[in-house]
Amino acid sequence: MSTPLHTLLLVTGLTTLGIAADVHAARPPQADEESDDVAAQREAYYASRRINPYDAAFDASAARLRAYRAFRATATTDAIHGETWQAIGPAPILGGQTPTSATDSTRSSVAGRVAALAIDPIDNAVYAGGAQGGVWRTLNNGATWTPLTDFLGSLAIGSITLSPGAHPLNQATLYIGTGEGNFSGDSYAGIGIYKSTDSGRTWQGPYGQAQFSSRSVTTIAVDANNPQHVLAGSSSGIFGVGGTPGPLTPTRGIYVSNDGGQTWTLSATPAAQARVSRIVQDPVASTTWWAGMSLISPVVGGGLLKSTDNGATWNAVDGVAVGLPAIVGANGVGGIARTWLSVAPNGGTSTLYLGVSVTTGSGGGQLYVSTDSGATWTVKPAANGYCGGQCWYDMPVYVPPETPATVFTGGAGTSGSLPSSFMRSTDGGTTMVDTMVGIDGNSALHADMHAITSWPGQPARIWVGNDGGVFRSDDSGDHWTSVNSNLQLTQFQQCDLHPTDPTQAFGGTQDNGTDSWLGTNGWSHSDDGDGGFALIDPNTPNQVAHTYFNQTNNLVGAAVALNGVASVPNDYLWFAGSYSGWNNGINLSDNMLFYAPMALDHGVTDTLYFGTDHLYVAPQFFANAVAATPSSIVYTLLNGGAPFAPPVPPSSAPGAISAIETVANVVPGQPASVLFVGTSNGRFWRSIDGGASFGETDATPAVIAQYVSDIAIDPRDPNVMFQSRAGFTGALPAHNVRKSTDGGQTWSDASNGLPDIPVNSIAFDPNFAGQVWAGTDIGVYLSIDGGATWIPYNEGMPNVAVFDIKANAHTGNMLACTHGRGAFLLRLDTIFSDGFDGP
C-alpha cells in the first residue's frame, strides 16, 4: 500500500488460497484493499510522529533542514568503528506486488514510490524522483540507475523539469522541486528548488526557501521561449487527517521567476493559499499558461486557472467555460478536489485533458477534454472512476504532444476491468481500455500511478512512475518492462535481523508488502498488502510474523508463516487477529495505530505482545495462530483490561500504544515479569508483575507529549534503558532520547548533541558496551558514552529518514531501514566484541 495502502486486490476471500474459512484464516480480505478511511488512518499515523505537540504552527521542514545542515557540518570523516554503511537493497524487490494473469513467477520487480519523471532525448537520459529517495538517472533505457542527490538537503521529490530546447551533451538545465505533493501521511515537505546546468552532475540551491520551505513543489514549468522565465507551484507536505492544512506560511500558490529560478514572486490567483497540482505552458499561444489546482472543502471554483499574461495574473476557467462546471472541494474524494492537467498541440489549437478527483458512481475521478484551447469542454464518461478511492493521492493524466487524441490515465483502481489503475484511449477519451497488465499476461504495472510521460518524438514509448517504481512500454502499454533494476527506493516501516545468519533480514514496507533479504541486493517478496511490523522468532527462526495495516472496526492482528525469511505470499496461510466474522481476542473497536506495534518476549520467544490502546499477550503465538478458528482466543488482555493512552492536555484526543519492550525473565521458560509500554501521545508505563498491572513513569512534572517510537534495554544491564521520541519540541534539549538507570523508574534527558528532529528508533551496539545507536529523520547518530553525547554516523548513507535500526550481537550486524532509500548494513568488527552474547 502506498502511503495509501491501495495495493492490488490479490486476495479477495478466505478461500482464495484453497484454505477453508472454518479451519484457519488466510490473509484477511481487507489486507490487500484500500479505502479512503484506511488511507486517512495511515496519514494520522505518520502525522503523529512528525508534529510539535506544543506548537501547531511549528515549521517542521525548516527544523529538518537546520538539523541536516548541522549534521553535515559535524559529521566525522573517519568512521569510529572503521566501517561504513553498505546499501543492501532492495534493488529491486523480486516478484513484487503487481497483478498478473500468469503465475507468481511472472510478477514484475518493484522498488518504491516514484513521484516524478523527466526525459532528455539529447543525453538519452531518464530522470526519476523518489518520494523520499532523491533523483536518479538512467542512460541506458532503465538497465541501470545512478543516484544524483543523496546529500542534498531533501530527498523528497515533488517535480523534475528540464529546460526545453537544444543543449550541448551533458549540459541540460534541470530543476527539481523538493517536497512530495501527493497528500499522503508520509509525503515529506521540502526546502525549495535545486537547479543543475550539467545534467544533474552538480547542483545549486536550494532556491526559494522563503517561498517553498515547509511546502512541496509539485510542478515546475520553463518557458519554451525564455529559459529565464520559470513558473512553479507549491502545495502541502506531511498532509494530515481530513485535509487539515499545515502552517499558513509560506503561502502556497503559483510563483514566477525571471532569473532562472534564483528568486521567486507570488503570482496573483483567485484564491489565497491555493494548492497547485500542475502548471503547463500552452503549446500554441506561448503567453498562455494553465494551472490545475487542488481545492480543499469548502472552496468552490478555481480548480482550473488560465493566465494570458505569461503567468502574472490568473482567472478561473471552471464554472466559466462551456461544459466545465465549477470544481467543488467538498465533492472531491477525501474532501480534496485535486486536478491534473495535460496539453498537446492540435493544428492551430490546443487539446487539453483535465482530470478531476470528484466522486462518481464508479469511485473517484472524471476526465474533461477541450479540443479548442479551453473554450469548451466535454466530460468523458468512459473514464469515470479512473483514479479510484484516493484521487487526492494518485490521479495523473497524460497526452503525448505528438498524438493529441491519445490519452493515458492512472490511479489506484484494479486490473482486469474498467475503470482500471491504468487506461489508454486513442479517441480522445471516448473509449478506454485497461492496459494495467500486458497483453501477454507476463508483465504488469504496480498500482498507484503518480507520473506518466513519453519519450519526446516517440509517443509510443511510455514511462510510468508509481508506488512500485519505474516501468516503461515501447508500444503504448501493450507490454510493460520493469526498469527498477538497481533503484533503491523502498520505504520501510519496521525490520528485523535473522538471529544467526548474517545474510538474512525481514521488513515491512509501504505498499510493497513484507520483503526478505537473503544476502543479495535483490530482495524476495515475502507477502502482499501493506507491510508494518515484521518479526523473526530468534529461537525458532522459521517462524515469522508481520502486520498488514490495522484499523479500528476493520482489521487488526498479524500474519504467520513457517518458512522463515524465505517465505513467499502463499506461505502466509495463517492470521491471528480480528476482522468481520473473525475474532481471536483483540477488541476490534480499540483505538489503534495504523502500524500497531508488536514484540516477542526476550525469554520465551514464542510469546507475542500486541498493542492497540490496550496491551494483549499471546502465549505460544505461532502454534495458536496456526490452529486458530474464527472464535478461538489467541490474545488476552493485560493491565486488568485498562487502556494506556488517555489524552494529554491540552489535547482531548486519546493515543495508542506505539512501542513495547520486555526484559527477559531470569527464570528459564518463564515470560517476562518486567514490561514497558510507550504511547503515541508520550505516556510511558512499566509493569513488574508480568503485565497484570502497570504504573506510569516519566510523567513528572508532566508528560512529554512526543510520540514514543522505540524502547531499548541494555542486554548487559537491564537497569539501563533508553526510549526514543518522534516529533519536535521547538527547542533544545529536544527530549527525543530519554534514559533510565534504575530499571525505568525515573528518566532524564539524553539528547545532548541531537538536533530537534524525530528519533524513530534506538538500539544498543551489538559489540561495544555503552554505545547506543539512534535512527532519526536525517540519518543515524551514535553515542559512545552511554547517551551523554551524540555524533552523526552516516558514512555511506544518504540524507534520509531511518525508521528502524536493529542490532545483532551474534553476527555483529547493524541494520538501518530507511523510509525511501531501502536498507543499509553495518558489519561491525566482532573481533572487538566484549563477549556479550545476548539477543
N, C-alpha and C positions, 0 to 999 in steps of 0.2 A: 504494500500500500504506500502511496506516496504520502506526502505529508498528509494528503488524504490517502487513506489506505487503498482506496479504489484499485483493486487489482482485478484480475480476471476471475470470472466465476468458474474456477477449475473443479470445484466440488459443490454439488448442489443438494446433496442429501446424505443421510447416514448410510444409505445402501449403495452409494456410488462406487465404493471400493469393494463391493461384494460382501460387506460385513452387515449382518443382520442387526437392526436397530435395537432389538431387545437383548443383544448379547453384550456389546460394549459400544462406546461412542467413538467413531472415527472423527475426522475433522468436522467440527460443527458446521452446519450450513452457513452460519453468519461469518465464519472465519475468513472467507475469501470475498466477501461482499463489502461494498462501500455505500454509505448513505450520507446525506448532508449532516445529520446529527452525529454520526460516527466521526466524520471529519472535524466537526466542531469540538468534540471532546479531545481529539488529538491536539488541536490548536490550544485548548485550555492547558493541556499537559505541558507543552513547550513554553507557553506564556508564563506558567507558574514558576518555571526555572530561570526566567530571564527578566524578572521585574525588580524594582526597588520598592519593597513593601512600605517604605516611609515617604515616598515621593512619586505620585502617579505620573508626573510630567518629567521624570528623570530621563536624560538623554543617554540611553544605554549604548548607542552606536558610537558616540563621541568618547564615552568612557572606554569602550573596547579599543578604539584607535590609540588613545593615550596609553593604555596598558600595553598594547603591542609595540608602540614606539619605545617605551621604557624597556620592554622585554628585549628588543633588538639591541638597544644601547648597552644593556648589562649582560647580554649573552656571552658566555665564555667561548673562546675559540678552541679550547682544549677540553675534550670530554673528560670529566673527572675519572670515570671508570675506564677510559681508553677506548670505549665503544661508541658507535653512533647508531641511531635508529635506522633500521633497514625496512624498506617497503616490502610487504609480502602479499599485496593484492587486497581484495580480489581484483584481478586484472586478466581476464574477466571472471564473472560467475558463470560457470559452465552449466548448460542445461537449465537456463534461467526461467523466470516466471513469465512465459509467453504462451499464448494459445497455439494449438496446432491440431490439425485433423489427423496427424500421423501418430507416432509413438513419442514417448518422453525423450528418446534419444535424438529427436529432431528439434527439440526446443532450442531457441536461439540463446546465444550468450548475451549477458547483460552486464551493466556496470553500475550505474546510479543516475540520479536525476540530472538531466541536461536541460537548461532553460533558454539557451541562445545558440544560434548558428550563424556563420557568415562564410561566404565562398569567394576566393580570389582566383580567377582563372589565369591571371598572368603568372602568379607564383605557383599555380597548381596546388593551392593551399585551401584547406577547410579548417575553420576555427570553431571550437565548441566550448561553451561556457557551462561549468558545473554549478549546481545550486549552492554548494559551498566547496567546490573543488577547483576553482580558478579556470583560466583559459588554457586550452590545449590546441595544438596544431598538428595536422597530418599533411604530408607532402606526397603521399602515395595512395591516395584514394581510401584511406582508413586502415591500411595494413598495420601501420604503427603510428603512435602519437607521442608528442613531446609537450610536457607542461611548460608554460611560459611565465606564470605569475605567482609561483609558490611563495614568494616572500614579499609580495605587495601587502598593503595594509588591510585588504579584504579579499577573500576568495569567493565571496558571494556574488555571483554574476547575474545581472538582470538583462544586459543587452550587449551585443557586439556589432559594430558597424564599420564598414570600410568606406573610405572616401572614394566616390565614384570616379571613373575615368582611368586613363592610362597612367602607368608609373614605371620607373625602372625596376628591374628584377630585384626582389628582396627590399624594396623601398616603399611598400604600401603604407599609407596612413590609416591607422586603426584606432578606433575608440572603444573602450569598454566602460559600461555603466555598472558600478558596483551596487549591490543590494538586489536580492531576488524579489520580483514583484508579483509572485503567484498567490499572494494572500493566504499562505499556509502558516501553520504554527511554527514551522522551522524555516520560513523564508527570511533569512537574516537580512537586516538592514545593511546599507553600505556606507561609504565615506566620501563618495564623489566619483569623478570621471578620470580615468587614465588614458593617455594618448601615446601611441608609438608611431614613429616615422620610418621604421626599418623592419616592418612586417612582424612586429612583436618581439624582436630580439632585446630591445631596451624600452623603458617606459618613463614618461614624465607625468607628474601629478602626485597626489590626486588634485584635480582642479574642481572648483565649485564646492568646496567644503561647506561654505556658509549656506549654500543653497540646497545641497544634497546630503550632507551628513545626517545620519539617522533616518534617511529615506532610502528608497530603492529606485534606481534609474532604470526604468522599464524599457525605454526606447530612445534612440539617438538617430537623427537623420541629417545627412550632409547635403548641402545644396549642390546639385549637379553642375550649376553654372558658376559657383563661387565657393571654393572649398573652405574659405574662412567663415562662411555663414553656416552655423550648425544649430539645430534645434534638439532639445532633449526634454523628456517628460519624466516626472517623478511620481511615485506612489508610496505606499506604506510597506515597511518591513516588520517582521515578527508580528504579524496581524493576529489579533486575539479573538476571543469568542464573540460571536454575534456581530462581527464587523466593527467592533469598537476601535476608533482611531487612536493612534498614539499621541505623543506631544504635538502641539499645534505649531511648533516652529522646527525647522524652516517650512515655509509654505509649500505645499505640493502644487504642481501645475506644470505649465509649458514654459520652458526657459529658452532664451535665444543668446547665442554667442556670435560675435562678429570678428573674433580674433583667433579662430581655430580652436575654440574650446577652453581658452585660458580663463576668461571671465564670462559671467552669465548674468542675464537680466530677466526678471519675471515678465512674461507677456500678459496682456490683458485678455481674460477669458470671462464667459458669462457667470461662472460660479466660482467663488473662492474655495480654496482647499480642494480643488479638483484633482482626482487621481487619474493619471494618464496611462492608457494602455498601449496605444500605437500612434506614431506620427509618420506620415508619408508625404512626399512631395508629389504633386500631380505631374504625371509624365508628359502631359501635353501643354498645360499652362504652368510654366515654371514658377510664377509668383504665387500660385495657389497651393496651399497646404491643407491637409486633412488630419484630424486628430480623433481617434477613438478613445473614449473616456470610460471610467468606472464609477458608477453612481451608487452611493450608499443611501438607503432609505433614510429620510423621506424625500430626497431630491427627485425632482421631476424635470426632464428635459435637459438638453446639453450633453447627450450621450455621444453625438457625432458633431464635431465642430469643423468649421471651414474658415480659412484665412485667405484673403486675396491680396494682402499687402506684405507678403513674404514673412508672415508669422508675427507681425506686430500686434494685430488685433484679430479677434475670433468671434464668430457668431454661430449659434446653434442651427443645425440642419434638421435634426429630428423634430417633428412637430410642425415643421415649416414646409419642407419639400413634399411634393405629392407622393403619397404611398408609404411614407416613413413616419409612423406615429411617434409622439414624444416617448422617449425611453424613461421608464419609471423605476427608481431604485428599489422600491418595495416589491416590485414584481420580479426582481432578479432572484436567481437561485441563491439561497442563503442570505437574502437581503442585499446582495451586491449585483447590480446590473452592469456587469463588465461587458466591454465590446472589443472586437478585434477587426482590423481593417486591412485590406489588401487591394492594390490597384494595378491595372495594366493598361497600356495604350491600345486603342482600338480605332485605327484610322485617325480621323480628326477629333475624336472624343476619347474620354477615359471610361473604362469599365471598372466599377468599384464593387467590392463584396464586403458586406458588413455582417459580422456575427454578433448576436446579442444574446446575453445569458438570461433571457426571461424564461419563466416556467411555461412549458407547453404540455399538451396531453401526452407527449411521448417522453417526458422527462424535462430537460432543460436545453434551451438553445434554439434560436431562429436565425435564418440566413436571408438577408436582403441583398438585392442586386440592382445596380443602376448601370445602364449602358449609354447614358447621355450626360456624363460628367457630373452626376449627382443631382440633376434637375428632378428626375422622377425615379421612383423605387418600386420594386416588386418583391414580395415575400415568396420564398420558395419552400412550399410545404414538405417537399421530399427530404429536406434537411432538418425538419423539426426534431428536436431532442438530440441533436448531434453531439452535444457535449455532456449529456447525461445529468447526473445529480449534483455535480460540483463544477459548474461552468466558471465560477469565480477562480478556480484553480487551473483548469486546462481547457482551452477553447480556441486554438489557433485556426485561422482561415488563410489560405494562400492561393494566389493565382500567378502562374508563371508569366512574366512580362511578354513572352512571345506568343502565348496562346490564351487570349482573353476569355474564351468560352470554357476553359478547363479550370476547375477549382477543387481544392482539397480541403477537407475539414478534419479536425482532430478533437478528441475529447476523452471521456472516461467511461464510455459505454462497454459493450461486449463485442464479440465477433460472431460471425455466422448468421446474423440477422440485421435488419435495419431498424433504427439507426445503429451504427457501429462506432467503435472508437476511432476508426479512420475510414473516410469515404472519399470517393472521387466522382466528379461529374464532368462530362465533356460537352454538355449542352447548357452551360450557364447556370447550373443548379436545378434544372427542371427535373432531372432524374439523378439518382445517386446509386453507386454500387459500393459494396463492402470490400475494401482492399486491406483489411487488417491482417489477413493470412494470405500468403502467396497462393497462386492458383494451383501449385503443385502440392500444397499442404505441408511442405517441408521448410517453410520459412515464415516468420511472423514477427510483428511488432509487439513490444511491450505496451501496456496500457498507459494512459495519462500523457497525452501529447502536449508539448509546450512550444515547439518551434518546427516550422516546415519551411523549406526553401528549395531552390533548384539551381543547377549549375548554369551560370549565365551563357546564353546561346544554345543550350541543350535542355529544353524544358522537360524532357522525359527522365532526366537524371535528378531524382528527388531525394533529398536528405531530410531526416526527421530526428528531432531531439525529444526524448520523453523520459519517464521515470526509470527506464531501463538503460538509458544511454543514447547512442547514436546508431541509426540504421540508414541504409541507402538502397535505392532501387534504380536500375537503369532502364526500366520500362514502365514508368508511371505507376508503380505499385503492384504490378502483376507478380513480381518476385521481390523478395527482400533479402538483404545481406546485413547481418550484424557486423558492425565495424568497431566493436568495443575492444578488441584485441588487448592492448595494454593500458586502456583507460582505467585509472584507479580513482573512482568517484563514489564508492559505496558509502551510504550514510548509516553507520552502525548506531544501535541503541545500547546494547549490552553485549558482553562476550565472556568467554571462559577458556581456560587452558586445559589441555589433557594433563592428567596428574603425573604421568611418567614419560610419555612420548613427546619429545621436544619439537616435533613437526606436525602437531595437531592442535587445532583450536576450533571454536564454535561460536557463532554470533548471530544475533537478531538484527535485521536491517529494516529501514523504511522502504516499504513497497517492493522489496526484493527478497522477502521471505527470511528464513533462517538458513545460514550457509556455513560450510565447513572448510577449514584449511587442512590440507593433507600433505603439506610440505612444498607445494609449488604455488606460484602466483595465481594460477587458475584455480579458484575455489569451486567446490562442489555445492550445487544447490540442494539443500537438505529438505526444506519444506516450504510450502507456499503460504500465501497470506502475508500480513504484516508480521514482522519479527520483533519481539520485545526482549524480555529476559531469556537467557539461554544458559543451561546448567549441565555439567557433566558430573556424574557421581564419581568422586575421587577414589572410592574403594572398589566400585564396580563400573568402570568407565564405558561399558557397553550400554549402560542406562543413561539416557539423555532426556531432557525435558526443556520445553520452551513455551512461552506465551505467544498468542497472536495479539489482538487488541483486547482491551477489557472495557466494558461499558455497562453502566447501571441499567438494569432491566433488559439487557440484551445478551451479553456474553462475558463470562469470567472463568479463568482456570488455565490449565496447562496441558499441552500435548506431550505424549510419551512415545519414544521409540527404543528398541532394544538392540540396535545395530551400531550403537555408538556414534561417533562423529561421521562415520561413513554412511549413516542413514540417508535415505532418499525419501521423497514425498510419500510413496506407497508404504513406507515402513512406519509412518505415524498412524498406527491403527487404533490408538487409544487416546482418550481425552478425559481428564478428571476435572470437573468444574460444574458450572451451571449455565443453562440457557433454556429456552422454551421447551418444556417437556423433559428436561433432564436436570437433576439437582443432586450433587454429591456432597452437600453440606455447606456450601458458601451461599449466603443470602444474596440473591440477585439484585435486591433493592439497596444493597450497601452503596455508600458513596465510594468511588474508587478512581484511581488514576488510569489514564488510557494505557500506559505501560505499568501495570501494577507489579510491585516487586515480589520476588520470591527468593528463598535462600534455603540451602541444605544445611542440616546440622553438622557442625565440625567434628563431632564424635560419632554419632550414629548417622551416617551419611545418606541413608535412605529415608530419613525423616525430613519432610519439607515443611517450611513455613511460608504462608501466603498472606499478603496484606491488602486489605481494602481500607475502610476506616476502622475495621476490626482486624484482629490477628487470628489466623487459623493455623492449626498444626495438622499434618498428615503423616502419621507413623507408617512405616512400610509403604511409602508413597507409590513406588513403581509397581510393586506387586498388586496393591489395591487398585491402582489405576487400570491395570490390565484386566482385573476381574470386575471392574465397576459395571453396574447396571444403572438404569435411569434413576433409581431411588436409593442406591447403596450409599452409605456415608463414608467418605474418604477423608473429609476435613472436619475438625471440631474446633469450636471457639475457645480461645484463651482469654485471660483477663476478666474472667467471670462474665464474658459477653459484653463488656463495656467498650465503647468506642475510644479512639485515641486522639482525634483531631478536632476538638471543639474550636470555634472561632477564636482568633487572636485579635482583640480590639486594636484599631478601630474597625477592622473588617468584621462583617457579620457572617461571612461565608465559612463553612467548615472546610477542613482539609481532608487528607487521606494519608495512609502510611506510604512513605516514599523510600524507606531504607530499613533493612532487617539484618541483624548480625547476632551470632551466638558465640559463647565460649565453650570449648569442648569440655565435657564433664570429665573429672579426674577418675571417675568410676567407669571402667570399661563397659561398653554395652549399654550405657545409660545416656539418654538425650540430655541436652544442656539444661543446667539449672539457672544459668545466667544468660539473659537475653536482652537485646537492645532494639528499640524501635524509634525511628525518626519520621517526622511527618512533613507534608508539603507546606504547611504553614509554620514550620520552625519549632515544633514541640519535640521533645526528646524524652524517652521513657526507658526505665530499667526494671528488670524483674530478677529476683534472686531465688524464686521458687518454681522454676520451670515454666513460667508464664501464667501461673494461677492468679497472680496479681502483679501490677506494675506501679511504680512511683515515678512521677515526673521529675527529671533533673535538668540542669542547665536552663533554669527558668527564674533565676534570681539576678538582678531585681525584676527583670521582665523577660518574657520570651523573645528571643531574637528571631524575627519572623521570616528569615530566609529559609528557603526550601532545603531540607536535609537530604543531600544527594547520595551520601555514602557513609559507611561506618567501617573503620579498620581497627582491629585489635592486635596488639603485638603478640605474635605466637611465642615469643621468648618470655614475655612477662604480661599476662592478661590484665594487670592493673593499668597498663599503659595503652591508651587508645586515642583515636582521632575520629572526628566527624568532619565531613566537608559540606559546604553550603553553596548552593547555586542561586545567584541573584546579585544584586548590588545594594550597597548601603549609602553610596554617595560621599563617603569619607573614609579615611584610614584611621585606625585599623579597620579592615573590611569585615572581620569576623567570618571570613569564608573558610577558615580552618580553625577548629577548636580542639583542645587537648585535655585529657584527664590522666592523672597518675594515680588515682585511687579507685580504679575499677568503675569509673563512670559516675561516681557520687557527686563530684564537683568538676567544673570545667573552667578553662581560661582560654583567652585568645592565643592563637599560634599562627598568625598570619603575617608576621614581620617579613617583608620582602616580597609579599604577594600584592599585586595591584588589586584595585576594586573591580573584580571580574568574577563571573561564576566559576566555582570549582566543582567539577562534575563527579570526580572520583578520586579515591585516595587508597594507597596500598603501601605496605611495608616492603622494603627491599628484601629480595629473597636470600641474599647472602650477607649483607652488612648490617650489623646491629646498629640501631639508632638512625638509620637512613630511611626516609619516607618520600614517596613519590605522589605527586598530585597532577591529575589531568584537568586542565582548565579550558576556557573558551579560546585561548590563544596558544595552546600547546601544553608542554609538560614542564613542571617545576620539580626540583629535588631539594630536600633538606638533608644535610649530612650531620646535623646536630640535634636530632630529635624534635624538629619542628621549631627550634628557636629562630632560625632564619631560612630563607628560601632563595634559590637561584634558578634561572632558566636552564633547562637541559633539553634543547631542541635540535641538536645537531642531526641532520638528515631528515628532519620532519618539517613540512610546510606550516604556514600560518593557518591553522585550522583548529576547530573545537575538538577536544578529546573528550568523548562521552564516557569512556570506561577505560580503566587501567587494571591489569591483573599481573600478579607475580607468582612464580612457581619455584619454591626452594629446591625441588628435586632436579629440575632441569636448568635452573639459573636464568630462565626466560622472564622478560617483562614484555607484556603485550599492551599496546595502546590502540584502542579502537576509536577512530575519528568519525565525525558526522559530516562526511563529504569527501574525504581523501583515503578511505579504506583503513587498513590496519598496518601497524608498524611494530617491529620486533627488536628488542634489545637483548642481545645474548651476553649476559654478564659473565665475567671470568670466574667460574666456580672454584678456581684454584685458591681464591681468597676467601672461600666460604668459612664461616666461623663454626661450622659443624652442626648448625641448626637443621633439623630435618622435619620441620613441621609442614602443614599443608599451605 
